Amino acid sequence: MMADRPVPEGLSHVVPWLRCPVCTASLELAGRTLGCENRHCFDIARQGHLNLLLRAAPKNADTPGMLAARDRFLSAGWYEPLTRRVVTALAGARRVLEVGAGTGHYIRAFLDKTPEAVGLAVDVSPAACRRAAGRSPRLGSVVADIWRRLPIATGSLEAVLCVFAPRNPAEFARVLSPGGRLVVVTPGRDHLVELRESLGLLGLDPEKLERLDGSMTGFDLVDRQELTHPLNLSAEAAADLVAMGPNAFHTHKAPTAARTTAAFVTSTFRRL
C-alpha cells in the first residue's frame, strides 16, 4: 500500500525548502502527501520523487531512452574530469540545487564527497526525476519548470548548479542567499567538434558565453575555467553520447567508434 511506504529520506530533507507551486505557501508533510494552508496537495510518487509541475511535461523533455543513454555514458566515466571540476566548484556549500538535473549524476557526485550537504534535483522531465530519486539519502527529486517560478523558498540555498541546462537567472537569484554561488557549465567551442562534423549533429552557439554573461543580472562572475580532454569512444559509447542529449530528437548519421574532443567551460557567479 502506498500509504504504508515511508517518505523518501532525501525528499524529507528538502521539504523545508519547498513551496506550493500554486500559491507559494509553505508545504508540510502528512503521510506521503505535501500540502499547504490553502489545501493544495501533492502526492509523493511511488518511485520517490515529487511532481510540482502544474501542466504536462513539454514534448522536448528528456525521455527514458535519453536518460538511460546518459546514465550509461556518465557512469562509464567519460566525463569524469568534468564531474571532478563540478565537485570542486561547489565545495563548501551545504544546501544545493541542481536544475535540469537529469539523472542526478553531478549533484550525487558532490553529495558523495560532502557528507554535511543536502541536495535538490529539479527537472521538467518526470522520467528524469524518477531516476534521480534515491541516488543519495540526502537528495530530493522534484519535477518543476525551470522557466517559471521555482517551487523553492526565497533565499534558502547556498548554491545552484546548471550543467548544459536551461537558465533562469532571476529565479536563481531569488532562491539563493546573498553571496550564494551559481555554477554554470556550458560546452566549449570545440566540444565534440569531430562528431558534429562527421555525423551532422546540432551546432553550437558561438556567442554562448557572451549571452550567458549578459543575462546574469544580480550576479558577479568570480571564476571561469576551461576544460578540454580527448575521448576515444567505442561505437556503443558514441551512440549513447549522441542519444543522451538534444540530438536524440534529430536525424543524423549512425555513430561509430570515434575520437573526439570534450570541451567545457565552468563559470562561477556570486549572487549580489
Buried (B, 14 or more C-beta within 10 A) or exposed (E): EEEEEEBBBBBBBBBEBBBBBBEBBBBEBEEBBBBBEEEBEBEBBEBBBBBBBEEEBEEEBBBEEBBBBBBBBBEBEBBEBBBEBBBEBBEEBEBBBBBBBBBBBBBBBBBEEBEEBBBBBBBBBBBBBBBBBBBBEBBBBBBBBBEBBBBBBEEBBBBBBBBBBEBBBEBBBBBBEEEBBBBBBBBBBBBBBBBBEBBEBEEBEEEBBEEBEEEBEBBEBEEBEEBBEEBEBEEBBBBBBBBBBEBBEEEBEEBEEBEBBBBBBBBBBBBE
